[in-house]
Amino acid sequence: MDERGLSFKDALNDAIRRGLGPSPRRQRRSTRTFRMGFEPAIPWDKALRMAADLEDEELVRRLAVRK
């Protein structure tokens, strides 16, 4: 920092930018994927939405019982 006349913040930001920038040594890698043939009865990628819907239904049921 002293040699370059930079503040700590500027030196840190420069180091982060250099670290995040493109590197000639980095190689792109890819991983092959395969279908396993499993089709779940429940769409797990939508599990949070389903849980919210079930919770809403339960709240509506509880409110209806109170009346």
ChimeraX commands (.cxc) that place a marker at each C-alpha (Angstrom):
marker #1 position 0.00,0.00,0.00 radius 0.5
marker #1 position 2.82,2.37,0.88 radius 0.5
marker #1 position 4.73,1.66,-2.34 radius 0.5
marker #1 position 1.72,2.35,-4.51 radius 0.5
marker #1 position 0.33,5.14,-2.32 radius 0.5
marker #1 position -3.03,3.46,-1.85 radius 0.5
marker #1 position -5.42,3.37,1.04 radius 0.5
marker #1 position -6.35,0.01,2.53 radius 0.5
marker #1 position -9.79,0.21,0.91 radius 0.5
marker #1 position -8.34,0.87,-2.57 radius 0.5
marker #1 position -5.76,-1.91,-2.21 radius 0.5
marker #1 position -8.45,-4.36,-1.08 radius 0.5
marker #1 position -10.79,-3.42,-3.94 radius 0.5
marker #1 position -7.96,-3.84,-6.48 radius 0.5
marker #1 position -7.10,-7.28,-5.09 radius 0.5
marker #1 position -10.74,-8.36,-5.26 radius 0.5
marker #1 position -11.10,-7.12,-8.83 radius 0.5
marker #1 position -7.94,-8.98,-9.89 radius 0.5
marker #1 position -9.15,-12.14,-8.18 radius 0.5
marker #1 position -12.57,-12.01,-9.82 radius 0.5
marker #1 position -11.29,-11.09,-13.26 radius 0.5
marker #1 position -10.61,-13.56,-16.06 radius 0.5
marker #1 position -7.58,-15.74,-15.58 radius 0.5
marker #1 position -5.68,-17.38,-18.44 radius 0.5
marker #1 position -4.96,-20.41,-16.21 radius 0.5
marker #1 position -8.62,-21.20,-15.59 radius 0.5
marker #1 position -10.14,-23.88,-17.76 radius 0.5
marker #1 position -13.83,-24.29,-18.44 radius 0.5
marker #1 position -15.06,-27.58,-17.13 radius 0.5
marker #1 position -18.29,-29.33,-17.78 radius 0.5
marker #1 position -19.97,-32.26,-16.12 radius 0.5
marker #1 position -22.13,-34.63,-18.09 radius 0.5
marker #1 position -25.52,-35.33,-16.60 radius 0.5
marker #1 position -27.71,-38.36,-17.07 radius 0.5
marker #1 position -31.42,-38.94,-16.56 radius 0.5
marker #1 position -31.91,-41.53,-13.86 radius 0.5
marker #1 position -35.46,-42.41,-14.92 radius 0.5
marker #1 position -37.00,-41.38,-11.59 radius 0.5
marker #1 position -40.21,-39.39,-11.82 radius 0.5
marker #1 position -41.32,-38.38,-8.30 radius 0.5
marker #1 position -45.02,-38.18,-7.46 radius 0.5
marker #1 position -44.30,-34.84,-5.79 radius 0.5
marker #1 position -42.52,-32.14,-7.79 radius 0.5
marker #1 position -39.72,-31.39,-5.30 radius 0.5
marker #1 position -38.67,-28.27,-7.16 radius 0.5
marker #1 position -42.02,-26.78,-6.14 radius 0.5
marker #1 position -42.00,-28.02,-2.52 radius 0.5
marker #1 position -41.94,-24.58,-0.91 radius 0.5
marker #1 position -44.92,-23.45,-2.96 radius 0.5
marker #1 position -46.82,-26.60,-2.01 radius 0.5
marker #1 position -46.00,-26.10,1.69 radius 0.5
marker #1 position -47.25,-22.51,1.53 radius 0.5
marker #1 position -50.48,-23.62,-0.14 radius 0.5
marker #1 position -51.05,-26.30,2.52 radius 0.5
marker #1 position -50.41,-23.78,5.27 radius 0.5
marker #1 position -52.88,-21.34,3.70 radius 0.5
marker #1 position -55.53,-24.06,3.50 radius 0.5
marker #1 position -55.00,-24.92,7.17 radius 0.5
marker #1 position -55.32,-21.28,8.22 radius 0.5
marker #1 position -58.55,-20.91,6.24 radius 0.5
marker #1 position -59.91,-24.10,7.85 radius 0.5
marker #1 position -59.04,-22.86,11.37 radius 0.5
marker #1 position -60.66,-19.49,10.73 radius 0.5
marker #1 position -63.81,-21.19,9.41 radius 0.5
marker #1 position -64.08,-23.34,12.55 radius 0.5
marker #1 position -63.95,-20.27,14.84 radius 0.5
marker #1 position -67.04,-18.65,13.30 radius 0.5
marker link #1:1,2 radius 0.2
marker link #1:2,3 radius 0.2
marker link #1:3,4 radius 0.2
marker link #1:4,5 radius 0.2
marker link #1:5,6 radius 0.2
marker link #1:6,7 radius 0.2
marker link #1:7,8 radius 0.2
marker link #1:8,9 radius 0.2
marker link #1:9,10 radius 0.2
marker link #1:10,11 radius 0.2
marker link #1:11,12 radius 0.2
marker link #1:12,13 radius 0.2
marker link #1:13,14 radius 0.2
marker link #1:14,15 radius 0.2
marker link #1:15,16 radius 0.2
marker link #1:16,17 radius 0.2
marker link #1:17,18 radius 0.2
marker link #1:18,19 radius 0.2
marker link #1:19,20 radius 0.2
marker link #1:20,21 radius 0.2
marker link #1:21,22 radius 0.2
marker link #1:22,23 radius 0.2
marker link #1:23,24 radius 0.2
marker link #1:24,25 radius 0.2
marker link #1:25,26 radius 0.2
marker link #1:26,27 radius 0.2
marker link #1:27,28 radius 0.2
marker link #1:28,29 radius 0.2
marker link #1:29,30 radius 0.2
marker link #1:30,31 radius 0.2
marker link #1:31,32 radius 0.2
marker link #1:32,33 radius 0.2
marker link #1:33,34 radius 0.2
marker link #1:34,35 radius 0.2
marker link #1:35,36 radius 0.2
marker link #1:36,37 radius 0.2
marker link #1:37,38 radius 0.2
marker link #1:38,39 radius 0.2
marker link #1:39,40 radius 0.2
marker link #1:40,41 radius 0.2
marker link #1:41,42 radius 0.2
marker link #1:42,43 radius 0.2
marker link #1:43,44 radius 0.2
marker link #1:44,45 radius 0.2
marker link #1:45,46 radius 0.2
marker link #1:46,47 radius 0.2
marker link #1:47,48 radius 0.2
marker link #1:48,49 radius 0.2
marker link #1:49,50 radius 0.2
marker link #1:50,51 radius 0.2
marker link #1:51,52 radius 0.2
marker link #1:52,53 radius 0.2
marker link #1:53,54 radius 0.2
marker link #1:54,55 radius 0.2
marker link #1:55,56 radius 0.2
marker link #1:56,57 radius 0.2
marker link #1:57,58 radius 0.2
marker link #1:58,59 radius 0.2
marker link #1:59,60 radius 0.2
marker link #1:60,61 radius 0.2
marker link #1:61,62 radius 0.2
marker link #1:62,63 radius 0.2
marker link #1:63,64 radius 0.2
marker link #1:64,65 radius 0.2
marker link #1:65,66 radius 0.2
marker link #1:66,67 radius 0.2
view
